[in-house]
Amino acid sequence: MGPAFWHPARVTKSEIVETDAGTARITWYPAKKARAVLAVSHGAGGGIEARDLQALAAALPAHAVTVALVEQPWRVAGKKVAPAPKTLDVGWRGIWPALAKPGLPVISGGRSAGARVACRTATELGAAAVLALSFPLHPPGRPEKSRADELLGAGVPTLVVQGGNDPFGKPEEFPEDPSYEIVEIPYGDHGFAVPKRAGLGQDEALQLLVDGVTRWAGMLSL
């Protein structure tokens, strides 16, 4: 049998949420006996169709984690360019009550710009933990413009999943710090795509991501 994410995820509902930044949308993938909610948003250049978000939505409900894929207001409105970070934070704050409504601990997550939002707001919103997918440690080619302070300031248990060839920050560029752990996806770029010449297939790369997140989530004291 292939990896869990090869099979379509079961969606219960798509929920519209009004925020001070506009209309957002949550797509729910429920676990039968959930112990937590993993709320994950997209980056500044794409939506919840991203391969890593879809893989997690398909796999984690079988491990007692309900997944909520969150579309920020700018994306729901059909805009192609994300707004300023402060506006992204406003949208995430407005979505949070709906994410917390099931009464379960909420793991705040996101990919790229969404990961930054999760880190910046985790303590304020009472997140149980943070999942940072492809955290943009710095702009490509500008390592001096580090955003490590956002990651280190999350204030809750944090997992970073990073492609080994991510131009926004390779795993070895991240500072050593006990506040977070990091899982490397070998050869992966910012979207966790791996080249054909790599000794790792695309499905294998996604399985590494899913396995790493599943293991980490299972170890959290929720």
Backbone torsions as a table, in degrees:
resi	resn	phi	psi	omega
1	MET	NA	140.7	-179.0
2	GLY	-77.2	174.4	178.2
3	PRO	-57.7	155.5	-175.0
4	ALA	-58.2	-34.4	-174.9
5	PHE	-75.9	-2.8	174.0
6	TRP	-72.5	-19.4	-176.1
7	HIS	-99.2	142.6	-177.8
8	PRO	-58.8	138.3	177.0
9	ALA	-77.3	149.6	-179.5
10	ARG	-95.1	118.7	-179.2
11	VAL	-97.3	130.8	175.2
12	THR	-85.7	-48.0	-179.0
13	LYS	-162.3	160.5	171.8
14	SER	-111.7	122.0	-172.2
15	GLU	-111.4	129.7	176.8
16	ILE	-90.2	133.2	-178.7
17	VAL	-129.9	128.1	177.6
18	GLU	-88.5	130.5	178.3
19	THR	-128.3	171.1	178.1
20	ASP	-69.7	-10.6	177.4
21	ALA	-101.9	1.2	-179.0
22	GLY	123.9	-169.6	-176.8
23	THR	-85.8	123.6	178.0
24	ALA	-108.3	171.1	179.8
25	ARG	-140.6	137.1	176.9
26	ILE	-117.3	128.9	173.6
27	THR	-108.9	120.9	-172.3
28	TRP	-97.6	136.4	174.1
29	TYR	-125.3	95.2	-168.7
30	PRO	-82.5	147.1	168.2
31	ALA	-94.6	147.1	-178.3
32	LYS	-64.5	-45.0	178.3
33	LYS	-126.2	73.5	-173.0
34	ALA	-70.5	140.7	172.4
35	ARG	-107.1	-11.5	-179.3
36	ALA	-162.9	163.8	172.0
37	VAL	-113.1	129.4	171.1
38	LEU	-102.8	110.5	179.0
39	ALA	-100.7	119.3	-174.6
40	VAL	-129.2	131.4	177.9
41	SER	-110.2	166.5	-175.7
42	HIS	-87.2	-179.3	178.1
43	GLY	-92.3	-168.3	-176.5
44	ALA	-83.1	-8.6	-176.7
45	GLY	-122.6	13.6	-177.7
46	GLY	-164.4	-175.3	-177.2
47	GLY	-122.8	-158.6	-175.7
48	ILE	-77.4	1.6	174.7
49	GLU	-78.4	-3.4	180.0
50	ALA	-53.3	141.4	-172.9
51	ARG	-60.0	-36.4	-178.4
52	ASP	-71.9	-39.6	179.5
53	LEU	-65.9	-41.8	179.7
54	GLN	-66.8	-37.4	178.3
55	ALA	-63.5	-43.1	179.4
56	LEU	-66.8	-40.5	179.9
57	ALA	-63.0	-34.3	-179.4
58	ALA	-77.5	-33.1	-170.4
59	ALA	-96.6	-39.6	-169.1
60	LEU	-70.2	-31.3	177.9
61	PRO	-55.9	-29.0	177.2
62	ALA	-70.9	-11.3	179.5
63	HIS	-113.4	30.6	173.3
64	ALA	68.0	25.8	176.6
65	VAL	-122.3	115.2	173.4
66	THR	-74.9	133.3	-179.3
67	VAL	-107.0	132.8	176.3
68	ALA	-119.9	111.4	176.8
69	LEU	-89.9	122.6	-170.9
70	VAL	-108.9	127.8	174.3
71	GLU	-103.4	118.9	-180.0
72	GLN	-65.4	154.6	-177.2
73	PRO	-51.9	-39.0	-178.4
74	TRP	-63.2	-34.1	179.8
75	ARG	-73.7	-41.9	177.9
76	VAL	-61.7	-35.1	-179.7
77	ALA	-75.8	-4.8	177.2
78	GLY	84.6	12.7	179.7
79	LYS	-78.3	151.4	-176.7
80	LYS	-96.6	-15.0	-177.0
81	VAL	-120.9	130.1	179.8
82	ALA	-71.4	149.5	177.6
83	PRO	-77.4	-173.9	-179.8
84	ALA	-64.5	154.6	-179.9
85	PRO	-51.5	-39.2	-179.7
86	LYS	-61.3	-37.0	179.2
87	THR	-70.8	-36.8	175.6
88	LEU	-61.8	-40.4	178.1
89	ASP	-63.9	-39.7	178.5
90	VAL	-61.0	-44.8	178.7
91	GLY	-61.2	-43.2	-179.1
92	TRP	-65.3	-40.8	177.3
93	ARG	-61.6	-38.9	-178.9
94	GLY	-69.5	-27.9	180.0
95	ILE	-80.2	-26.8	-169.6
96	TRP	-55.0	-44.4	-179.6
97	PRO	-56.2	-36.3	178.3
98	ALA	-69.3	-34.8	178.8
99	LEU	-69.8	-34.5	-178.1
100	ALA	-85.3	-10.0	-174.4
101	LYS	-58.0	-36.3	177.9
102	PRO	-61.6	-11.5	178.2
103	GLY	80.4	19.2	-179.9
104	LEU	-108.9	157.9	173.1
105	PRO	-58.4	139.7	-178.3
106	VAL	-111.5	122.0	171.0
107	ILE	-88.1	118.7	-177.7
108	SER	-88.4	124.4	-175.8
109	GLY	-141.2	171.8	177.7
110	GLY	-179.9	164.0	174.0
111	ARG	-109.5	138.9	177.0
112	SER	55.6	-116.0	179.7
113	ALA	-59.2	-33.2	176.8
114	GLY	-65.3	-31.7	176.6
115	ALA	-67.4	-38.1	177.5
116	ARG	-63.4	-43.0	178.4
117	VAL	-59.3	-46.3	-178.9
118	ALA	-59.5	-42.3	179.4
119	CYS	-66.5	-43.7	-175.8
120	ARG	-66.1	-29.8	-172.0
121	THR	-109.7	-0.4	-171.3
122	ALA	-58.0	-51.5	-177.2
123	THR	-65.7	-44.7	-179.3
124	GLU	-58.0	-41.1	-174.8
125	LEU	-90.3	-7.4	179.3
126	GLY	79.2	31.6	177.8
127	ALA	-64.2	144.9	178.9
128	ALA	-76.4	-29.0	-178.2
129	ALA	-167.9	174.5	178.9
130	VAL	-130.0	134.1	171.6
131	LEU	-112.0	115.5	-177.5
132	ALA	-110.7	106.8	179.2
133	LEU	-95.3	125.2	-179.5
134	SER	51.9	53.3	179.6
135	PHE	-60.3	124.8	-178.3
136	PRO	-80.6	84.5	-175.3
137	LEU	-58.6	-32.8	178.1
138	HIS	-159.7	159.9	173.0
139	PRO	-62.8	149.1	179.4
140	PRO	-53.2	128.1	178.7
141	GLY	77.3	6.0	-177.9
142	ARG	-128.1	62.1	-177.2
143	PRO	-61.1	-19.7	179.0
144	GLU	-72.7	-15.8	178.8
145	LYS	-93.6	58.4	-173.6
146	SER	-72.4	141.9	174.4
147	ARG	-111.4	23.2	-177.3
148	ALA	-59.5	-29.0	-178.7
149	ASP	-62.3	-33.3	177.8
150	GLU	-66.3	-44.5	179.4
151	LEU	-64.1	-47.8	-177.0
152	LEU	-71.5	-18.5	-178.7
153	GLY	-92.6	5.9	-177.0
154	ALA	-58.4	-38.8	174.9
155	GLY	80.5	5.0	178.4
156	VAL	-137.8	165.0	176.9
157	PRO	-53.7	131.9	-172.7
158	THR	-132.8	136.7	172.8
159	LEU	-118.0	128.8	173.3
160	VAL	-105.6	129.4	171.7
161	VAL	-113.2	118.5	-169.2
162	GLN	-131.9	135.6	175.0
163	GLY	-70.1	141.5	-178.8
164	GLY	-65.7	-16.8	179.8
165	ASN	-123.7	34.6	-178.1
166	ASP	-77.4	119.2	-179.1
167	PRO	-68.3	-14.9	177.1
168	PHE	-87.1	5.3	178.8
169	GLY	141.4	109.8	176.0
170	LYS	-79.4	154.5	-177.2
171	PRO	-51.1	-38.2	-177.8
172	GLU	-70.6	-12.8	178.4
173	GLU	-83.7	-15.6	-177.2
174	PHE	-74.2	142.5	-179.8
175	PRO	-68.9	145.6	174.8
176	GLU	-75.3	124.8	-178.2
177	ASP	-159.6	137.0	-177.8
178	PRO	-73.7	-5.4	-176.1
179	SER	-76.3	-11.3	-179.8
180	TYR	-150.0	163.2	170.6
181	GLU	-123.3	161.6	-175.0
182	ILE	-131.6	136.8	174.2
183	VAL	-112.8	126.1	-180.0
184	GLU	-96.2	135.2	171.1
185	ILE	-102.6	103.1	-174.9
186	PRO	-53.8	137.2	176.7
187	TYR	70.1	-7.3	-174.5
188	GLY	-68.8	143.8	174.5
189	ASP	-93.9	-161.3	-175.6
190	HIS	-66.3	-23.6	177.3
191	GLY	-102.8	13.3	-178.5
192	PHE	64.4	20.4	171.8
193	ALA	-76.5	139.7	178.1
194	VAL	-115.7	141.3	-178.7
195	PRO	-69.4	155.0	-178.3
196	LYS	-62.6	-27.6	-178.1
197	ARG	-77.9	-9.3	-179.1
198	ALA	-69.5	154.7	177.0
199	GLY	-83.5	24.8	-176.5
200	LEU	-141.7	125.8	178.5
201	GLY	-78.5	163.5	-179.2
202	GLN	-62.0	-42.0	179.1
203	ASP	-65.7	-37.0	177.2
204	GLU	-65.1	-38.4	179.0
205	ALA	-63.0	-44.1	178.6
206	LEU	-66.6	-34.0	177.6
207	GLN	-65.2	-38.2	175.8
208	LEU	-60.4	-41.8	179.0
209	LEU	-62.8	-50.7	-179.2
210	VAL	-61.1	-44.3	-179.5
211	ASP	-62.5	-41.3	-179.5
212	GLY	-64.6	-43.9	-180.0
213	VAL	-68.5	-41.1	179.8
214	THR	-62.0	-44.7	179.0
215	ARG	-61.5	-47.8	-178.6
216	TRP	-62.4	-46.3	-179.7
217	ALA	-62.4	-34.9	179.6
218	GLY	-69.9	-22.0	-178.7
219	MET	-91.3	-11.2	-178.9
220	LEU	-68.6	143.2	175.7
221	SER	-88.4	89.9	-175.1
222	LEU	-103.6	NA	NA
